[in-house]
Amino acid sequence: MKRLKGIAFALVLPWSQNLLVAIITAASVSLIVGRPKLVAILLIFLFTLKLAPVILAVCWLCEQLLNTKWLLDKLQ
Protein backbone atom coordinates (compact mmCIF):
# COMPACT_ATOMS: atom_id res chain seq x y z
CA MET A 1 0.00 0.00 0.00
CA LYS A 2 2.87 2.39 0.78
CA ARG A 3 4.33 1.72 -2.63
CA LEU A 4 1.08 2.80 -4.30
CA LYS A 5 1.03 6.06 -2.35
CA GLY A 6 4.58 6.83 -3.42
CA ILE A 7 3.80 6.09 -7.05
CA ALA A 8 0.66 8.24 -6.91
CA PHE A 9 2.62 11.08 -5.31
CA ALA A 10 5.27 10.84 -8.04
CA LEU A 11 2.66 10.82 -10.80
CA VAL A 12 0.76 13.84 -9.46
CA LEU A 13 3.79 16.12 -9.18
CA PRO A 14 5.59 16.98 -12.43
CA TRP A 15 9.10 16.71 -10.91
CA SER A 16 11.47 13.81 -11.29
CA GLN A 17 11.28 10.92 -8.86
CA ASN A 18 14.87 11.53 -7.73
CA LEU A 19 14.00 15.07 -6.69
CA LEU A 20 10.94 13.93 -4.76
CA VAL A 21 12.89 11.21 -2.97
CA ALA A 22 15.65 13.69 -2.08
CA ILE A 23 13.17 16.22 -0.66
CA ILE A 24 11.16 13.71 1.35
CA THR A 25 14.25 11.92 2.65
CA ALA A 26 16.04 15.12 3.63
CA ALA A 27 13.01 16.53 5.43
CA SER A 28 12.06 13.38 7.29
CA VAL A 29 15.57 12.41 8.37
CA SER A 30 16.40 15.98 9.41
CA LEU A 31 13.38 16.20 11.65
CA ILE A 32 13.81 12.70 13.07
CA VAL A 33 17.54 13.00 13.80
CA GLY A 34 17.38 16.66 14.78
CA ARG A 35 20.75 17.53 13.18
CA PRO A 36 19.96 18.94 9.72
CA LYS A 37 23.56 19.97 8.92
CA LEU A 38 24.85 16.46 9.52
CA VAL A 39 21.98 14.97 7.52
CA ALA A 40 22.67 17.35 4.62
CA ILE A 41 26.31 16.29 4.45
CA LEU A 42 25.43 12.60 4.54
CA LEU A 43 22.67 12.86 1.96
CA ILE A 44 24.86 14.78 -0.47
CA PHE A 45 27.13 11.74 -0.52
CA LEU A 46 24.15 9.46 -1.21
CA PHE A 47 22.42 11.47 -3.95
CA THR A 48 23.84 13.04 -7.10
CA LEU A 49 25.58 16.39 -6.80
CA LYS A 50 22.97 18.17 -8.90
CA LEU A 51 20.49 17.55 -6.05
CA ALA A 52 22.84 19.09 -3.47
CA PRO A 53 21.25 22.59 -3.55
CA VAL A 54 17.80 21.08 -3.00
CA ILE A 55 19.04 18.94 -0.10
CA LEU A 56 20.78 21.92 1.50
CA ALA A 57 17.68 24.08 1.13
CA VAL A 58 15.37 21.46 2.65
CA CYS A 59 17.74 20.81 5.55
CA TRP A 60 18.08 24.55 6.16
CA LEU A 61 14.29 24.90 6.27
CA CYS A 62 14.08 21.99 8.69
CA GLU A 63 16.71 23.61 10.88
CA GLN A 64 14.67 26.81 10.95
CA LEU A 65 11.61 24.78 11.88
CA LEU A 66 13.45 23.03 14.69
CA ASN A 67 14.78 26.34 16.02
CA THR A 68 11.33 27.90 15.94
CA LYS A 69 9.83 24.92 17.75
CA TRP A 70 12.56 25.21 20.40
CA LEU A 71 11.79 28.91 20.89
CA LEU A 72 8.07 28.23 21.17
CA ASP A 73 8.69 25.56 23.82
CA LYS A 74 10.84 28.01 25.82
CA LEU A 75 8.10 30.66 25.75
CA GLN A 76 5.44 28.32 27.13
C-alpha positions as CSV (number, residue, x, y, z in Angstrom):
1,M,0.0,0.0,0.0
2,K,2.9,2.4,0.8
3,R,4.3,1.7,-2.6
4,L,1.1,2.8,-4.3
5,K,1.0,6.1,-2.3
6,G,4.6,6.8,-3.4
7,I,3.8,6.1,-7.0
8,A,0.7,8.2,-6.9
9,F,2.6,11.1,-5.3
10,A,5.3,10.8,-8.0
11,L,2.7,10.8,-10.8
12,V,0.8,13.8,-9.5
13,L,3.8,16.1,-9.2
14,P,5.6,17.0,-12.4
15,W,9.1,16.7,-10.9
16,S,11.5,13.8,-11.3
17,Q,11.3,10.9,-8.9
18,N,14.9,11.5,-7.7
19,L,14.0,15.1,-6.7
20,L,10.9,13.9,-4.8
21,V,12.9,11.2,-3.0
22,A,15.6,13.7,-2.1
23,I,13.2,16.2,-0.7
24,I,11.2,13.7,1.3
25,T,14.3,11.9,2.6
26,A,16.0,15.1,3.6
27,A,13.0,16.5,5.4
28,S,12.1,13.4,7.3
29,V,15.6,12.4,8.4
30,S,16.4,16.0,9.4
31,L,13.4,16.2,11.7
32,I,13.8,12.7,13.1
33,V,17.5,13.0,13.8
34,G,17.4,16.7,14.8
35,R,20.8,17.5,13.2
36,P,20.0,18.9,9.7
37,K,23.6,20.0,8.9
38,L,24.8,16.5,9.5
39,V,22.0,15.0,7.5
40,A,22.7,17.4,4.6
41,I,26.3,16.3,4.4
42,L,25.4,12.6,4.5
43,L,22.7,12.9,2.0
44,I,24.9,14.8,-0.5
45,F,27.1,11.7,-0.5
46,L,24.2,9.5,-1.2
47,F,22.4,11.5,-3.9
48,T,23.8,13.0,-7.1
49,L,25.6,16.4,-6.8
50,K,23.0,18.2,-8.9
51,L,20.5,17.5,-6.1
52,A,22.8,19.1,-3.5
53,P,21.3,22.6,-3.5
54,V,17.8,21.1,-3.0
55,I,19.0,18.9,-0.1
56,L,20.8,21.9,1.5
57,A,17.7,24.1,1.1
58,V,15.4,21.5,2.6
59,C,17.7,20.8,5.6
60,W,18.1,24.5,6.2
61,L,14.3,24.9,6.3
62,C,14.1,22.0,8.7
63,E,16.7,23.6,10.9
64,Q,14.7,26.8,10.9
65,L,11.6,24.8,11.9
66,L,13.4,23.0,14.7
67,N,14.8,26.3,16.0
68,T,11.3,27.9,15.9
69,K,9.8,24.9,17.8
70,W,12.6,25.2,20.4
71,L,11.8,28.9,20.9
72,L,8.1,28.2,21.2
73,D,8.7,25.6,23.8
74,K,10.8,28.0,25.8
75,L,8.1,30.7,25.7
76,Q,5.4,28.3,27.1
